[in-house]
Amino acid sequence: MRAVGLTKYLPIERVDSLMDVAVEKPAAPIGRDILVKVKAISVNPVDTKQRSPKDKVETTPRILGWDASGIVDAVGQGCTLFQPGDRVYYAGSITRQGSNSEYQLVDERIVARMPESLDFAEAAALSLTAITAWEALHDRMHVAKNPAENAGKTILIVGAAGGVGSIALQLAKLAGLSVIGTASRADSREWSLKNGADHVINHHEPWTPQLAAIGLRYVDYILCTNATTAHFMSMVEAIAPLGAICSIVDTTDPVPLHLLKSKSASFVWEFMFTRAMFETADMIEQHRLLSEVAQLVDEGALRTTMTERLSPINSANLRSAHAKLESGSMIGKLVIEKWE
């Protein structure tokens, strides 16, 4: 089957950083695995980080990709959720071969039927970021889904125009929170407001006076989607007593967590691959939350965050997508569709 893979970890400018390859189609699924015929893929920062230069050589091509939509081709004998022909979307597992291939094996517990109102490309833009944002808000920071329980509460989303930020804005608004996004350019500010931000501040400038200008001393929740180390002191200042901070981005240096003690504020991590990596007892929660996201999309309460669509799926388009993400200029999600 056709795929895009790598054997060496190289700068994206290198033509051999991502290559068109022919690999064997996965064997028939067993257990709770399903085999999906991939129709569209989306690119995320995790793709660029996994591909980034390092001293390692793969003996067989490694296939990246953790955002996909497609059609179920076959199911394992233990499957109960899907049957061949179902249209699905998912983010997969970082411990397995990825979605940049014509067919992919994935555990059904982290898959859901895609929104009926979206095409494959629009659906592929949602899965990884929706899981990340949902888990960060509701599982890590314990934000209630019932708006009545969040009256008067506020959240600050750092990097609101990115992939995770774009869907987190919408989910936070659905939960009844007052939403402040951060953005540093006119286009990213406009996108943040379009996706539900009540206010937008510039994360490159001091936060406290900007929050004061909109009548806030503190915020109850902070979701950090970029530069955790760079923004840590600003988050310490901005978080409310008993508040919660969640980050999805590694620290580059040690951060002084003890500064949160006087506020009894919590700092938690969100890594959407945890459930699949460790096959946690609640692994099926990703199926459930993606199913709920699909319902919200079909009801018109959520919308896809796709902003750019490329075709076909090949190494040239994937290298272009990686380069755009690494430039830091991406707003929303970039999707590549169709094998031609």
N, C-alpha and C positions, 0 to 999 in steps of 0.2 A: 504494500500500500504506500501511498505518498505521505510524506511527513516533512517537517522542518526540524532539523536537529543540530547538535554541535558535538564535537569531540574535544575541542580546546576552548578555553575560556578567554575570550579576546575582546578588545575594544570593538564597539559596534561599527566603527569605520572600516574594519577589516571585512572583506567579502566572505571570508570563511568563518566569521563569528557565528553566523546562522546559515545553514546550507540545506538545499533541497536534497532529500535522501529517500531511498526506497528501503522500507523495512517490512518484516513479516507482519501480517495482520494478526492481532491478538487471538489466542486460542478461544474456543467457546467458553463463555462465562460459567463459573461454578459458584456454589454458595449463594451469597447475596449480591454478587456482581452482576451488572448489566453491561452489555456491549452497545455503545452508542455510535451511530454514524454521524460524525461531526459536521455541522452545517455552517457554524459561525464561531469565531473566537474573539475575545477581547484581551487587550494587553494591559498589565498592571505593573506597578513598581517592583513587585516580587519577581516578575520575569526578568527585569533588568538587573536586579541584585543577584539572582541566581546565575545569570550569564556573565556577570562582571569578571574582569581579568583575575585569574588565580593560577597558581602552579599545580594544575591537575589535568590529566588527559584521560578521556573516556575511551575504553576499548571498543564499545559499540555506541552509536549515536544516542545522546541523551535528548529527549523530547521535552521541551518546556511547555508552558501554557496551563493556566488555572482559571479559565473562564470560558464556558462553552455552552452552546445549545445544539440540539440535534434530534435525531429520531432513534428510538430504541430498536436495535437490530435483533438482539437475542437476550434472554435472561437466564440466570442460574437457577438451579433446582430449588434454592431456598428463598427465591424472590416472591414477595407478596404485593408489592406496591405498583409494579409496572408490567406491561406486556409489549411485545413487538408492535411497532407502529406509533407508540406514544411519543409526543413531542415534549422534550424535557430541557431543563437548564440546570447548571450546577457549577461548582468551582473545583471539584476534585481533591486530590491529596498530594501534598508536596513530596511524599515518599514514593510515588508511583510515576510512571511515564505520563506526560501531560497531554493536553488537548490539541497541540499543534500537529495533528495527524488525522487521517481520514476516519479511523476508528479508535475508540478508547474504552478501556475497561474502567468502570467506576462502581463503587459500592452504592446500592440503591438508597441507603439511609441518608446520603448527603445530596440526593437528587430530588427534584420536584417537577411536576408538569409545568411547562412554561405558560405565561399569561396568554390566553386565547386572543387577546387584542393586539399582540405584538408579533412582528415577524422574527425570524431567527436572529438577525443582527441586533435588533432592539432588545431582545431577551438576553443575549450573550453579554450585553453591557451591564447587566444588573446583578448577576449571581454573587460574585466574590465581594463586591462592595456592599451589597445588601446584607449579606451574612455578617460582614465585619461591622457595619454600622449598627445592625440590630443587636448583635451580641454585645457590642461596646455599651450601648445605651441600656438595654433591658437585662442582660445577663451579668455584666461586669459592674455597672454603676447603679443597677437596680432601679432605673427610671420606670415608673408605672406606665402601662399603656393606656390607662383610663385618664383622659384629660382632667376630669374632676379632681383627681388626686395630685395634679401638678399645678394647680392654680397659684399664680404668683411666683413660680419657680423659673429660673433662668439657666440657659446653657450657652457656653461659648465654644464654637467649633473652629479650631485652628486649621487653616487650609480649606476653607469652605467650598472652594470652586473645584477641588480635585475630585477624583472618582468616589472615594469614601465620603468626603465632605458633601458632595452633591446629593447623595441619598440620605445621609445623616440629617441634613437640613430638613428634608421632607418628613422623615420619621419623627424627628424632634417636634416639628410643628403639629403632626398628627397627635402626638402625646400631650399637646396643650402647653408646651413650654414656650417661654419667650426666648427667641433664638437670636443670638449675636454671632455673626460669622466674621472671619478675618480674611482679608484679601488685600493685595498690594497694587493691583492694576485696575484700570477702569473697566476692562472687559470681564475680569474675574469678579469684581464688585457687582457688576450688573447681573452676571450669572447667579451669584449668591442670592441676591434679592429676588430673582426670578424663581428660585427654588425654595423660598420660604423664609429667608433671613428677615427679621424685623429691623435689624441694624447691622452695619458692617463697619469694622474698624481695621486699621492697618497694623499687621503684626510686626512690621519693621520699625514702628514708632512706639513709645511708651504706652502701655495699655491703660494704666490707672486714670490718667486725665481723659482719655477717650471714653472710658466707661463712665466716668463722672459726668461727662457731657451729655450722656443719655440717661442720667439719673441713677446710675448704679455704682455702689461701692464694691460689691462682690458679685460673683455668679455662683450658682449652686453646683453646676457641673461644668467640666471642661473635657472636651474630646480633642486630643492632639493628633493630627494626621501628618504632621511633618516637623522635623528639626526639634525633637524632644529636648535635647541638651540646650540648644540655643534659647528655647522658650521657657525653660524650667523656672527661672527666677520670676518671670512675669506671671507664670501660672501660680506660683506660691503666693504672690501678692494678690492675685485676682480671685482665688478660690475662697468661698465662704466658709466660715466655721462649720464643721460637720459635713463639708462638701466632698465631692469625689472627682478625681482626675483620672482619665483613662487615656493611655497612649497606644498607638499602633506602630510606632517607629522606635527602633533601637536607640539607646543613648550612645553617643560617641565617646563620652568621658563620664566618670562617676558624677552623680548629682547628689546634692545634700538633702536627702529625704527627711532628715531630722527637722528641717525647717517647717514641715507640715504638722509636727507634733502639737504645737500650742493650739492649733485649730482643730485638732482631732480629725484632720482631713485624710482621706485615703488616696492612695495612688495604685492603680491596677493596670495590668497589661491586657490587651486583646490581640490574639493570634488566631485567625479563623481556621487554621489548619490543625489546631490542637485536638479537636474531637476525632478527626480522621487519623491523625498520626498515632494517637494512643488508643484508638477504638474505645473511647469512653462509654460508660454505660448509657449516657444520654446522647449518643451520636445521632440518633434519629431526629433530634431537635432541629438539625439543619434542614432535613426534609420538611419538617413542620413549618419552620419559619419561612422557607422559600415558598411553600404552598400558600401561606398567609400573605406574603408579598405579592404573589401572582394574583390572588383575589383582590388585593388593594389596588393593583394596577388595573385590573379589569373593571373595577368599580369607579375608576377615575381618581382615586385618592392619592396614588403615586404615579410617577411617570418615569420612563426610561431616561437615563442620563447620557445616552449616546450623542456625541457631537460630531463624530467623523466616521465615515464608512469607506473602507477600501475593498477592492476585489481584484484578483482572486487571493486565496490563501497560498502564499509562497514565501520564500526566504527574502526576496527583495522587499516585499511589503512589510514583513515582520521586522527587518532591519530598519526600515523607515519608521515604523511604529516605536521601536525601542529608542531610536535616536530622538524622536519627539518627546518621549517621556523623560529621557535623560536631560533634555534641554530645560526642563522645568516650566515650559510654557503651556502644558496641556491643561485644558479645561474640560471637565466631564470625562467621557470615555471614548476611546478609539476602538473600532470593531473592524475585523477583516472577515469576509464571508466568501463562500463558494470555492470549491476545488475545480479548477479549469486547466 
